[in-house]
Amino acid sequence: MTASVVVVTYRRMERLGAILEAWLRQTPDVWLCDCSRDGFKTNLPVKIARFWPDPGNKARHAVATLTEGDICIKADDDIMPRPGLVDDFLRWHAELGPCVTGIHGRTFHGPDYYRDTVMIAAHKQTAPVRVDFLGIITCADRKYLGMDLRGCETPIEDLYWHNLVHREAPKYVIPTAAYDNTLPESRDPLRLCADGPGRAVRRKFYELCWREGYQGR
């Protein structure tokens, strides 16, 4: 089994080269979805797909279908992979069978996203945990890569990906501590999970998922 990686970026460039280099140390098939206005410059042997105007996070879903690996890891640009992360994904996909996995997820327990879901973090687990959605870094077998992106209209796309399109896919947070989510970018005040308009979008979309029975378990 082999793994590919797709990283999406549109403005956080300071540590992007180091992040891509860390992924390349674990797999040769690394892609960058560059949605920045001016384009990221690098001599690293990554495959670059440039988009402008910025189509949002859905760009990585489209590019994932171009990869070569048996599984495809889709990653944000504010997480540094540590040695062994790709191997952890490969190990658990081989053991669990076709599924979607990640380092961050939530279980759904009621109609309000910020009161009725429980967050599950990979570094706190000792075994895979079945969840209803995954985000930040996700990994899917190829059977769960294809999707029609016409309805993916906002950058709050993680619930869309995991619950509307492939809601039949088993979803797990895997046990791994092979990542660093303490980079300065992870505290960026403009990040999608920060307080702001994105919270209202996420809450509204989650209400749809709950009302329509789109829980992923």
C-alpha positions in Angstrom: 0.0 0.0 0.0 1.3 3.5 -0.9 0.3 7.0 0.2 0.0 10.4 -1.5 -0.3 13.8 0.2 -2.1 16.9 -0.9 -1.5 20.2 1.0 -3.6 23.3 0.3 -2.5 26.9 0.9 -3.5 30.4 0.0 -1.4 32.8 2.2 0.6 31.1 5.0 4.0 30.7 3.3 6.6 31.2 6.0 6.9 27.5 7.1 5.3 25.9 4.0 8.6 24.8 2.5 9.5 23.0 5.7 6.1 21.4 5.9 6.3 20.1 2.3 9.9 18.9 2.9 8.7 16.9 6.0 6.0 15.2 3.9 8.5 14.4 1.2 10.7 12.6 3.7 7.8 10.2 4.2 6.4 9.8 0.6 7.5 11.0 -2.8 4.0 11.8 -4.1 3.3 15.2 -2.6 1.0 17.7 -4.2 0.5 21.4 -3.4 -2.8 23.1 -4.1 -1.5 26.7 -4.4 -4.5 29.1 -4.2 -2.3 32.2 -3.5 -2.4 35.2 -5.7 1.3 35.3 -6.5 2.2 31.6 -6.3 4.5 29.8 -3.9 8.1 29.5 -5.2 10.0 26.3 -4.4 12.6 23.9 -5.8 11.3 21.0 -3.8 10.1 18.0 -6.0 6.4 18.6 -5.3 3.7 18.7 -7.9 2.0 22.0 -7.9 -1.6 22.8 -9.0 -2.2 26.6 -9.1 -5.7 28.0 -8.7 -6.7 31.7 -9.1 -9.2 33.0 -8.1 -9.0 30.9 -4.9 -11.7 28.2 -5.1 -11.3 27.4 -1.4 -10.5 24.1 0.3 -12.4 22.1 -2.3 -9.3 22.4 -4.6 -7.6 19.6 -2.6 -10.5 17.3 -3.2 -10.2 17.8 -7.0 -6.4 17.3 -6.9 -6.6 14.2 -4.7 -8.1 12.3 -7.7 -4.8 13.0 -9.6 -2.6 11.3 -7.0 -1.1 7.9 -7.4 -1.3 6.4 -3.9 -3.7 3.7 -2.6 -4.6 6.2 0.1 -4.5 10.0 -0.1 -3.7 12.3 2.9 -5.2 15.8 2.6 -3.6 18.3 4.9 -3.8 21.9 6.0 -0.8 24.2 5.8 -0.6 24.8 9.5 0.3 21.3 10.6 3.9 19.9 10.6 4.0 16.2 10.1 6.4 14.3 12.3 8.3 11.2 11.3 6.0 8.2 11.1 2.7 10.0 10.4 2.3 8.5 6.9 3.2 5.1 8.2 0.5 5.4 10.9 -2.1 6.2 8.2 -0.9 3.2 6.1 -0.9 0.9 9.1 -4.5 1.7 10.1 -5.9 1.7 6.6 -4.5 -1.7 6.1 -6.0 -2.9 9.3 -9.4 -1.1 9.1 -10.1 -1.6 5.4 -11.6 1.1 3.1 -12.4 4.1 5.3 -11.6 7.7 6.0 -9.3 8.6 8.9 -7.8 11.7 10.5 -6.1 13.3 13.4 -9.2 15.4 14.5 -12.8 14.4 14.6 -16.1 14.9 16.3 -19.0 12.7 17.4 -22.5 14.1 17.0 -25.0 14.0 19.9 -27.5 16.8 19.2 -28.5 19.6 16.9 -26.0 22.3 18.0 -22.5 22.0 16.7 -20.8 23.9 19.6 -22.8 22.3 22.4 -23.7 18.8 21.1 -20.5 17.4 19.6 -17.5 15.9 21.2 -14.0 16.5 19.9 -11.6 13.6 19.5 -7.9 14.2 19.1 -5.5 11.6 17.7 -2.7 12.2 20.2 -5.0 11.3 23.1 -6.1 7.9 21.7 -4.7 4.4 22.1 -7.0 2.8 19.5 -9.1 4.1 16.5 -12.2 5.9 17.5 -15.3 5.9 15.2 -16.5 9.4 14.6 -19.0 11.4 12.6 -16.7 13.8 10.9 -13.0 14.5 10.4 -10.9 17.5 9.7 -7.4 19.2 9.6 -5.6 16.2 8.3 -7.7 13.5 6.7 -6.9 10.3 4.7 -9.1 8.4 2.4 -8.9 5.2 0.4 -9.3 5.9 -3.3 -12.9 4.7 -3.4 -13.8 7.7 -1.2 -11.9 10.4 -3.2 -14.4 11.0 -6.1 -17.1 13.6 -5.6 -19.1 16.3 -7.4 -17.8 19.6 -6.0 -20.5 21.8 -7.5 -22.4 22.0 -4.1 -19.3 22.7 -2.0 -19.8 26.4 -1.8 -18.0 27.5 1.3 -14.5 26.9 2.8 -16.2 25.2 5.8 -16.0 22.0 3.7 -15.0 19.3 6.2 -18.6 18.4 7.2 -19.6 18.5 3.5 -16.9 16.1 2.5 -17.5 13.6 5.2 -21.2 13.7 5.7 -23.0 14.6 2.5 -20.9 13.0 -0.2 -19.5 9.8 1.4 -21.6 9.5 4.5 -21.5 5.7 4.1 -17.7 5.7 4.6 -16.5 4.5 8.0 -14.6 7.4 9.7 -12.0 7.1 12.4 -9.6 9.2 14.4 -6.5 7.1 14.5 -4.1 7.0 17.4 -0.9 9.0 16.5 1.2 11.8 18.0 3.3 12.2 14.8 2.2 15.8 14.1 2.8 19.2 15.5 -0.3 21.5 15.6 1.4 24.2 17.7 2.8 26.3 14.8 2.1 30.0 14.9 -0.2 29.5 11.9 -2.5 27.3 14.0 -3.3 30.4 16.1 -3.9 32.6 13.0 -6.8 34.9 13.9 -8.2 34.4 10.3 -8.2 30.6 10.5 -11.5 29.0 9.7 -12.1 27.6 13.2 -11.5 30.9 14.9 -14.3 33.1 16.3 -16.0 34.9 13.4 -18.3 34.3 10.4 -17.1 30.8 9.9 -18.6 29.6 13.2 -22.1 30.6 12.0 -21.6 28.8 8.7 -20.4 25.7 10.4 -23.3 25.7 12.9 -25.9 26.1 10.1 -24.4 23.4 8.0 -24.2 21.0 11.0 -27.9 21.6 11.7 -28.6 20.4 8.2 -26.4 17.3 8.7 -28.2 16.5 12.0 -31.7 17.1 10.7 -31.2 15.0 7.6 -29.5 12.1 9.5 -26.1 12.5 7.9 -24.2 11.3 11.0 -21.2 9.3 9.7 -21.4 6.3 12.0 
